[in-house]
Every structure is written in structure tokens, then in C-alpha cells.
Amino acid sequence: MTEKNRFSAEMLVSEALATHPSVADIFRAFGLDNCPNCPAANSETISKACEAFGKDLEEFLTALNELEFTESVPAK
């Protein structure tokens, strides 16, 4: 996975959220407000979360992959 495409459809929600605190902002912007606190985040993929909430997967992945940050820090 390249740095520009660090997020994929099959990535677990919890893995995505752990990459950087800004990722949670994208989830919230797309109406996936509960994902950061959801018990299913450890077993549900980004694809399944988008499907469950009726969100456009490609648009969501584009927004995530457009995030620019220079270092990975644990999400809070």
C-alpha cells in the first residue's frame, strides 16, 4: 500500500482510526459518528461500515487518502 493510498476498503475501521486522530474527523464528516466508539470497529471493514450506513465507499476512501499528515500517532 502506498503512502498516498494507505486506506483500503478491506481495512478494519479500528485500524484506520488508529493511524491518526484526523481520521475520526473524516468518519464524522461522512455521518459515521459512532464508528470511533463502536464495538464492531475491531471486526468491521471500511467497506462494510459504508455499506451499513449507505455511504459512497469510493468517495469516503478518497477523503481518507487525501488526508495529509507527516507522522502516525495513536488516535485518542
N, C-alpha and C positions, 0 to 999 in steps of 0.2 A: 504494500500500500504506500503510495507516495505521500509526502507531506501535504500536498495540496488536496489529496483525496483520502484523508485519514479516517473519515467516517463512511461506513457502508451500510447497506440495507440489512445485512445479517449480523451487524454488531449489536451486542446487548445494550439496552438502554443504560444500564448501570455503568458499563464500560465507557460509553460516550460521555455520560455525566462526570465520570472521574477524570477526564482529560483536562478540564479547565472549568472554573466557575462560570465563565461566559456561556457555556453550552446550555446551562439551565435557562438562561435568558431566551435562547432560541426556542427551546421547548415551550416556554411560557408565551412567546410571541405567536406561536402556532396553535395556541389553545391546549397544549398538553401540560397544563399547570400541575397536575397531580403526579406526573411521571417521576419527578425527583424524590417523592416520598412514597411511591407505590411499592408494595412488597413484590410485585411482579417484575419490577425493573431488573432484578437479578436473573430473570429467566426469559424475558420478552425482548425480541429484537426490535430495532427501529422500524423495520418493515411492518411487524405485527402491531406495534403501537400506532403507526399511521393508519393502518387498515382499521383498527378498532375505533379510532376517533374520526375516521373519514377525511384524513389529511392527505394531500398530494405528496407521495414519497419522494419523487424527484425534486420537487420544489424544496422540501424540507432538507434533503441531503445537500442540495446546492447551498442553502443558507448555512448549514453546519460547516461545509467545506470552504466557505468563503470567510469563515472566522480567521482572524489573523492574531496569533499570539506567539511569542518567542520562546516560551518555556511552559512545560506542563507542570501544573501544581494541583494538589488534591482539591477536589470540589468540596465545598462546605455543606 
